[in-house]
Amino acid sequence: MTTENDPISDRIAALFQEYRNQLPERLAQIETQFADLKGDPANIEKQSSLVFLLHKLAGSGATFGFDEITRIARQWEHMIQPRLKQAPTPISTVEFDEMDRLLIELRAAVDAGHNSN
């Protein structure tokens, strides 16, 4: 049973709030990396960097209970990740269209998570 002065509960609440406040910056990093990748769609380092950011967001989203953020980030990550194990090939227009759709969904999920109580 917790009380109002439970230091562990207070720390967990503070960590949750800190994470929630960081969501817009995490999204901005993904948007920047995605824009860079669009400019050089065969660049394996840019693909890898985007996968890394998405992987971190999926994992941290799961830790803090942001299921929709986790779902979208993981789906996007899994879309790119297999490419990292093969010869560098440009991401197609069709794939970018799907990634654009995921970015729109991710923006909405981050906005909802950032503004939730």
C-alpha positions, 0 to 999 in steps of 0.5 A, spaced: 500 500 500 502 506 498 501 513 501 502 520 499 509 521 501 511 514 498 518 516 495 518 510 490 512 512 487 514 519 487 520 518 483 516 513 478 511 519 477 517 523 476 520 519 471 514 518 467 513 525 467 520 526 464 519 521 459 513 524 457 516 531 456 521 528 452 517 525 447 516 531 442 524 531 442 525 524 440 520 525 435 524 530 432 530 526 432 526 521 428 523 526 423 530 529 422 533 522 421 527 520 416 528 526 412 536 525 411 534 518 409 529 521 404 535 525 401 539 519 400 535 512 400 540 507 399 545 510 405 545 504 410 548 508 415 542 513 415 537 507 415 541 504 421 540 510 425 533 511 424 532 503 426 536 505 432 532 511 434 525 507 432 528 501 437 529 506 442 522 509 442 519 502 441 523 500 448 522 506 452 515 506 450 513 499 452 517 501 459 512 507 460 506 504 458 505 508 451 503 502 447 501 505 441 507 509 440 511 502 441 506 499 436 508 504 431 515 505 432 516 497 432 512 496 426 517 502 422 523 499 425 521 492 422 520 495 416 527 497 415 531 492 419 531 487 414 535 491 409 541 492 414 543 485 413 543 485 405 547 489 400 545 497 400 539 498 396 534 505 396 528 505 399 522 505 394 517 510 393 512 505 396 516 504 402 517 511 403 509 512 402 508 507 408 513 510 412 510 517 411 503 514 414 507 511 420 510 518 421 503 521 421 501 515 426 507 516 430 506 524 431 499 523 433 501 517 438 506 522 441 502 528 441 496 524 445 502 521 450 505 528 451 498 531 452 495 525 457 494 526 464 
